[in-house]
């Protein structure tokens, strides 16, 4: 998901969604790193990529990784509303 190539992002999201559908709640331990990568690269691209990214976020919520999802997604929404979406990569990388 950290790749800048849109078709590669979509394939990575497809693989992640398939993994999350088959995973149990122990997969939640990977949520922070994966959600950060999704927020960095996948929420500003094509509509299909954004839809898959949101589906992956919702699957994380189902796997009880709610806290990571809320922090990551709400930060992105606030940054977008404030016009700071360009600066998100730097902040999330820290």
C-alpha positions in Angstrom: 0.0 0.0 0.0 3.0 2.3 0.4 3.7 2.2 -3.3 2.8 5.2 -5.4 1.6 3.1 -8.3 -2.3 3.1 -8.2 -2.8 -0.4 -9.7 -0.3 -1.8 -7.2 -2.1 -0.1 -4.4 -5.4 -1.6 -5.5 -4.0 -5.1 -5.7 -2.4 -4.7 -2.2 -5.7 -3.5 -0.8 -7.4 -6.5 -2.4 -4.9 -8.8 -0.7 -5.3 -7.0 2.6 -9.1 -7.2 2.4 -8.9 -11.0 1.7 -6.5 -11.4 4.6 -8.7 -9.4 7.0 -11.8 -11.3 6.0 -10.1 -14.6 6.9 -8.2 -13.3 10.0 -9.1 -13.4 13.6 -8.8 -10.7 16.2 -5.0 -11.3 16.6 -4.5 -9.6 13.3 -5.3 -6.3 15.1 -1.7 -6.1 16.2 -0.7 -5.0 12.7 -3.3 -2.3 12.5 -1.2 0.7 13.3 1.4 0.2 10.6 -1.1 -0.8 8.0 -3.6 1.9 8.7 -0.8 4.5 8.6 0.3 3.2 5.2 -3.3 3.3 3.9 -3.8 6.9 5.2 -0.5 8.0 3.6 -1.1 6.7 0.1 -4.6 5.3 -0.5 -7.1 7.9 0.6 -6.2 10.5 -2.0 -6.1 8.5 -5.2 -8.7 6.9 -7.5 -12.3 6.4 -6.2 -11.9 2.7 -6.4 -8.7 2.8 -4.3 -10.4 5.1 -1.7 -13.4 2.7 -1.5 -11.1 -0.3 -0.9 -9.1 1.6 1.7 -12.3 2.5 3.5 -13.4 -1.2 3.3 -10.1 -2.2 4.8 -10.5 0.3 7.7 -14.0 -1.1 8.4 -12.6 -4.6 8.5 -10.0 -3.4 11.1 -12.8 -2.1 13.2 -14.5 -5.5 13.0 -11.3 -7.1 14.2 -11.4 -4.9 17.3 -8.7 -2.4 16.2 -11.1 0.5 16.7 -8.6 2.8 18.5 -6.0 2.6 15.7 -8.7 3.2 13.1 -10.1 6.2 14.9 -6.8 7.9 15.4 -5.6 7.4 11.8 -8.9 8.2 10.0 -9.9 11.2 12.1 -6.4 12.7 11.7 -6.7 12.4 8.0 -10.2 13.9 7.9 -9.2 16.9 10.1 -6.1 17.5 8.0 -8.2 17.4 4.8 -10.7 19.8 6.2 -7.9 22.2 7.2 -6.3 21.9 3.8 -3.2 20.2 5.2 -3.5 16.9 3.4 -0.2 17.5 1.7 1.6 17.6 5.1 0.0 14.3 6.3 2.9 12.2 5.1 5.4 14.0 7.2 3.3 13.9 10.3 2.3 10.2 10.1 5.9 9.2 9.4 7.0 10.7 12.7 
